[in-house]
Amino acid sequence: MENIRKGNETGEGYIVSFRRILQEAEERDRQALERFHNWSNGMMDPAEDEVYTNAVKECAGKLRKASA
């Protein structure tokens, strides 16, 4: 009986952890979309805009190489 209770607690812990991970991923996704929106509309400050633009160019270059 004790093993079943421990198994249930472990399973519940995994569910809680998984939900937390999903919530954090959704928040990071929302932030990324917000940053992209700000970047594409020219609403970032110049220093952040330059860093973001360089990162986008780097990712595009990697995607181009990977698809070739």
QUIZI-V96482 format. One record per residue. N is the residue number from 1. RES is the residue in one letter. PSI is psi in degrees with one decimal (* if undefined). OMEGA is omega in whole degrees, 0 to 359 (* if undefined). Layout:
BEGIN
[[N/RES/PSI/OMEGA] [N/RES/PSI/OMEGA]]
END
This chain:
BEGIN
[[1/M/-40.4/179] [2/E/-39.5/180] [3/N/-37.3/178] [4/I/-43.3/180] [5/R/-43.9/179] [6/K/-39.5/178] [7/G/-40.5/178] [8/N/-42.2/179] [9/E/-40.7/178] [10/T/-44.4/178] [11/G/-42.0/178] [12/E/-37.6/178] [13/G/-40.0/177] [14/Y/-41.0/180] [15/I/-44.8/179] [16/V/-45.0/180] [17/S/-42.8/180] [18/F/-43.2/177] [19/R/-41.8/180] [20/R/-42.5/179] [21/I/-43.6/179] [22/L/-41.5/179] [23/Q/-42.2/179] [24/E/-39.9/179] [25/A/-41.1/178] [26/E/-40.1/179] [27/E/-43.7/178] [28/R/-37.8/177] [29/D/-43.5/179] [30/R/-42.9/179] [31/Q/-40.2/179] [32/A/-42.7/178] [33/L/-37.9/178] [34/E/-43.6/178] [35/R/-41.8/179] [36/F/-42.8/179] [37/H/-46.9/179] [38/N/-41.1/180] [39/W/-48.0/184] [40/S/-23.3/178] [41/N/5.9/179] [42/G/30.7/183] [43/M/7.0/178] [44/M/155.4/173] [45/D/153.9/188] [46/P/-40.8/182] [47/A/-45.9/180] [48/E/-37.3/178] [49/D/-42.8/180] [50/E/-45.2/179] [51/V/-45.1/181] [52/Y/-43.3/179] [53/T/-44.6/178] [54/N/-39.6/179] [55/A/-40.2/178] [56/V/-43.3/179] [57/K/-41.5/180] [58/E/-45.0/179] [59/C/-41.8/179] [60/A/-40.9/178] [61/G/-41.2/179] [62/K/-40.9/178] [63/L/-40.8/179] [64/R/-45.2/179] [65/K/-40.0/182] [66/A/-29.2/182] [67/S/-9.7/182] [68/A/*/*]]
END
